[in-house]
């Protein structure tokens, strides 16, 4: 039987984002550990604490609704986290950090979309306290995305320079061979 009202959809979406945040609580320490840059590592650790606060806010909303947050698996977040894990296996150095930032920004954009949606539903449904809590989380997610963009501006350049340094190192022996040949 299909459900048909906005409040049911709102609760379903809240459960989805609740699971997404809990998955992220488990993934962020791994991302922090994988990061080569101290600044990136620190950013992941800071966002972990913030994410725990997001879960608490969602728990408050569920309590006010007299609903359980359980019962939904966020497959979108699961896929984003898996993609991030692939990056940690395939890259190292500055390229790894650039990839981690890319993965983290995908997560942030996903969360920004989710929180924007549930905030709008809460507003339509007259859930004023929930709107305030969701708006606060949405603001934090946007700030995190901006911080990641700032980090990317320097880390991506370092990754490009590292690559060009490695190519220069690879070219030198070949040129020496050609001169001897």
N, C-alpha and C positions, 0 to 999 in steps of 0.2 A: 504494500500500500504506500503510495507516494504521500509525502507531507506537503502541506500547501500554505502554510502561513509564514510571514516574515519572522515572527518570534522563534519559530522552530529552526528556520534557516540561521538566524542570529546565534542561537545556542550551538548549533552544529558547527558554524564557523568559529565560534569561540573555542570549542573543543579542539578544532583543528589547529588553531594558533597556539593553544595551550600545549598541545603535544609537540608542535614545532619548537616552542621555546624550551621545553624539557629536553628535546633531542640536542638542541644547541648548547644547553648547560653541560651535556656530556661531551660534545665535540670541541668546544672552545679550549679546554685545557690541552687537548691534543694539537690544536692549531698553534697555541702558544708555544708548546714544546718544540714544534717543527720549525717555528720562525727563526731565522738567522739574525734578523735585526732586533736589537734590544727594544727599540721604539715600537716595532710591530708587536713583539711579544707582550710588552707592557699594555699596548692597546687591546689585545685580545683578553688579557687578564682583567683589565678594567671593564671591558664589555661583558665578561662573565658575571661580574658582580651586578652589573646593570640588568643583565638577563634574568638573574635570580629575582630581582625586584619586579621584572615584568611578569614572572610567574606568580608572584605574590599578589600583584594587582589583579591578574586574571582570577586568582582564587577568591579575592574579595568580590569580584563581579559574580562569580558562580554562587557564592554564599548569599548574596543579595537576591539572586534569582531563585534560590532554593534548588539549585541544580548541581549535578556532579560534573566535574571537568573530564571525567573518564569516558572512554568509549569511541575515540576517534584516533586513527593513525594518520599523521600528516605525511603523505607519500611525497609531496613536493619537497619538503625539507629533507626527507630521507634521501632523495635523489641529489639534492644540492650538496649535502654532506658527503655522500659517496663520491661525487665529482671532486670535491676538495681533497678527499683522501687519496684519490688517484694522483693528484698533483704532487702530494708529498712523496709518493713512490717514484715519480717520473723525473723530478727536478731537484736541483740543489742550489745552494748559494743565493745570489740575488734573484735569479730566475724563479727559485722556489718562493721567495718572499713576494715577488710580483704575482705569481700564481695564487698564493694564499690571499692576497689582497683582492684579486679578481673573484675568487670563490666567496670571500667574505662579503664583497659588494653585491654579488648575486643574492646571497642570503638576506642582506639588508633590504634590497629592492623587493624581494618576496615579502618580507615582513612589513615594509611600508605599505604595500598593496593590501595585505591582509588587515592591518590595523586601520587603514583608511576606510576599508569596507565595513568592518564591524563598528567603527565609530559612527559611521553614517547610519547603519541599522539602529544602533543605540539611540541616536538622536531622533530618528523617525518614531521609534517606539517609546520615546519619552523617558528614557533611562538616563537622567541627567548626571547622576554620580558615576555611572559607567562611562559616559561621554568624557568626563573630566579625566578619569583614569586612563582611558584609551588614548586621549589626546596627549597626555603626558608621555606615554610610551611611544607614540608616533613621533613626537618631537625628538625624543632620545634616539630613535632609530635613524631619523634624518641627520642628526648631529654625528652619529657614528659613521654614516655614509660619507659625510663631508670630511671627517678626519681621515677615513680610508683614502679618499681622493687626494688629500694633501700628502699623505704618506706615499701614495703611488707616484706622485710627481717626482719625488726624489729616488725612490727605489727602482722604478722602471728605467730611469736614466742610468742608474748604477748597473742594472742588469744588462742594458745595451752596451755600456762601456766595458763591462766584464767580458761580454761576448766578443767585442771587437778586439780586446786585448788577447783573448784566446785565439782568435783567428790570426792575429799578427804573429803569435808564437808558433802556430801551425805552419804559417807561410814561410817563416825564416828557414827551417830545415829543408824545405822543398827547394828554395832558391839556392841554398848551399849545394844541394845535390846537383841541381842543374848546372851550377858553375863548375862543379867537379867533373860532371858527366861528359 
